[in-house]
Amino acid sequence: MKSLFIKIKLSVLRERHLYFASTFTFLIIYLSTFTKGYGYFIDEFYYIACANNPAFGYVDHPPLAPLILTIYKFFFGDSLYAIRILPALAVTAAVFHTGIITKEIGGNKFAQLLAACSFASMPITAAFGGFYSMNAFELLLAVLLLLIIVRIIKSGNLKLWIYAGIIMGLGIMNKHTFVIFIIAVVISLAVGGKLKLLFNKWFIYGGLLSVLIFLPNIIWQIINDFPSIEFYRNISLYKNVYTPPFDFIMGQVMQMSPATVPFWLAGTFYLLFSNRYKDFRFLSLLFIGLFLFMMLSGTSRPDRLAFAYPAVLTGGALFFTNIINRYNTFWLKYVVIVFLFAGLALALPLILPYFNYETVKEYTEFIGINTEVEKGKNPPLPQLLADRIGWEKKAKLVVDAYNSLSEEDKKQTIVAARNYGKAGAIELYGEDNNLPPIASSHNNYYLWSKKRVSGNILLQIDSPDDYNALKELFNTVELFPGEFKNEYVSPDENNLVVFICRGPKIPIIEMLERSKNFY
């Protein structure tokens, strides 16, 4: 035990520069959780709902992130302060291991620190760490996969493909599009002259292991008629905003911070053309390939490329460290680090809830940011912040409406919401009020709701404009007194009322089928 403690202590001392950068990153992200006025992000309600209904698959994502939350909340609960620790830690670990990759390819301590700080200072890194979702885990798994492959190249130990296979399997079980990253890695290794790494039994074993890990989700897709395929088709056609190449490039500059541009640009070309690091040329090829693929696809949001940046930030750190050492300008070390985090500081009001609504709105208008990340969603605040506001009040409106019903009516009532955010919020905030399981036609709620739509009274939170549509489906539609209003939320989440609908003209299960929304 004593020798183990000594080894851990020595390891911490050797990497203390990276522990410092990682701890600083964690604090920047996690402390934002304590700002008053902001609550759960819309997706977090859905992840909690998925965690409460563990399965090997969901309509819009694989099961890893919800299953991690299922286990975690069993011990620590699902409070905002509890669940936000996990994404912050995942991103922190990704920052740390970006420094370790730099160490493996020959960078000194400052190069390691610079690579870690470059990744930590990207606004998208902090954004992904600021709420629970699969995105934070994707960053970590991508960095770990790159680290293992770098070690394979460096050591020649092909058995490490077994560990790579585990990471690849977990990556796909976390996010289906991780397959794109894996394909890009394989192609970049082949183009980069590392074919020997791919034509051996250990690579095959690793690939088979990744398929085995992902197999439960494949089986779930088969059983449920491949709902994820329908989901991805729908978001491609109706949800993702078309992004011309120039806008995509500008999105990379802004979401990854203009301060980091010199580092990932220099890193791309340095790793590509430097003979000293030719064994690791695949890192540059990987980034270039993914950048071009997503730019030319026209539907990729700028944040989709986040997992590729650690590959070239390592090269950027090596490049600038060599310049500083060559010209003995050691004072530049401090300037460079401050420069990077100054870029993050400018973006911080837009990505983490540190400031009040009006301040963020004024700053958003001053910067001239387009808040439309998804079609039809153009809130006054960036969506990352707008979608953290008002959920408890919406849920209370529904709870009050439900409690206004007689005990006999409650037995016949279906509580419903149009999207997984409202449905999840009502479930979470209304769990102490004996509400029935919430029904919705949105994504996995549609599958759950097939067993939840038993009754003749529908209580639904919606826009006042939906009165006429509901009147066509029910004999009577009553408007419950009260309305949710907040000028800072997304337009589709504002001006909401609760309808109490009685006497369905068609079976409610048929209404659910008609309104199925994999989106």
Phi, psi and omega in degrees: 000319180296318180294324178295318178299319180296318179297318180295318180297317179295321179297317179297319180295321180294325185251023186298330177297324179282325175296323178296312180298320182291317179296318178299318178298314180301315183294318178303317183284306191289325182296340178294341180297335187270001179289129181288149177099345179242143179236215178297146170283150186310318183292334182294326176299320181291319179295323177295318178298318178295321178295330177283348179231067186300138180204174178269009177184160176219160185305315190251004176193159175289180192266355191300307183300315176296322181292323175300317181291326177303312180291316185297315185285344173298324181266324190243356180083181183240027176295160179303318183289333180282308188286336181289343178296320186296308178296324178296319178292320180298314179294320177301317179295324177295320177297313180302312185283343169296320174296323180292322176301316179299321177297318183295328182266009170114009182279143176282186187297322180291321177299319177298314180296319182294319178296315179298316181292326178299315180289320180295329184274359174286126179306324182293330177295312178295322180298314180295329179280350187271358175205156184283122175194179178285345186297319180295320180290328178298316178302313182296315182294323178296316179296318180295322178296316178298320180298316180297317181294321176300320179290327175297313180298316185289319186263338185076009181276096184289343179296342179294347176299337177297315179292322177298321178298321178297314180296319179297317179298316178294324180298317179287327177289346177267321183204123185302324183289357173297339175303322179298318179297317181296314179300317180296322178297312181298314180297317181294326176293318180294313180292329182277011175083024181245040182299328181299332178289340185260336182257074177201162186293331183289326175295319178295316178301317179298318178297318178295322179295320178296321178295320179297320179295323183277346186306319180303324179289324177299315179298317179299319179298318180297313181299324185258020175062040174050059181294333182294329178296316177297319180299311182294326177295317182295316182291330178292323183275323193240343188252310184292134178280133178298132183237106176298156183310315181297318179294325178296315180297316179294327176296321177296317181298316185281314184284337176262000178082127175303332181293335181270348184306312179301331184282314180282332174292311179298319180297322179299311183283327181295314179290332182286323188247349182283124177293330182297327183244028184296333178295340183247024180298335182300333180297317178291316179297322178300311182295314181299315181299314181292321179300311181294318180300313183286327178293316184283341179294329176080351181237005182275126173291151183304327183290345182295340182267000187305323185291349182268343187293323178305331181301319184258344175295331175298316179295320178298320178295319178295318182298309183288329176295319178297321178296313180299317180291322184295321185257010177053036178261066187293337177297337179294337179304314182289322180298317183296314180297315179297319179302316180298311184283342172296321176298319178294319181301322179293329182270343188305318180298343183263347188238336179232144187281072178261344187235158181290167188302312185295321179297316180294319179299313180296321180292321178298316179293322180295317180288329181083035182281135172277115185274001181278093176273326178238151182304131177085355180249105182223067184286164179291336175255159171306143186301329178301333180258320181301324183276018172247008190247134165087002186295321182295324179291322176297315180297321180296323178300318179292316180299317179297320179295317180296317182289345177283347182279156175289161180299324179292318179294323181302325181294338183254008188262135172253122177267126188225159176212155185284325183235166185292338178293307179295319180299314180294322179295318179296319178297314185290311183280341181258009186293338180268007183246015176059033174290149174290163176305136187282139179257147176197154179263007187269121175049231188290342175299330177300315180293317179295324188288344177302333179258005185248352187261057177251107181158172183242002178239130178247125175248114187225136174270130187198181176282145176304335181293345182273004181302311184296321179296319179291327180295333177286341183258341184228154179290319178229140178230114182254136178265118180286138181299136179117152181209141175269126176224135174200117187290350186263353183272173176297147182306321182284354178250010182248160178055060183253143176229171179247128176257140173246110188250133182232153177069069180297135180278338172227160179303139183296330176297328177289324175299319179298316181297319181294327186262010180311130188224090174269096193207000000 
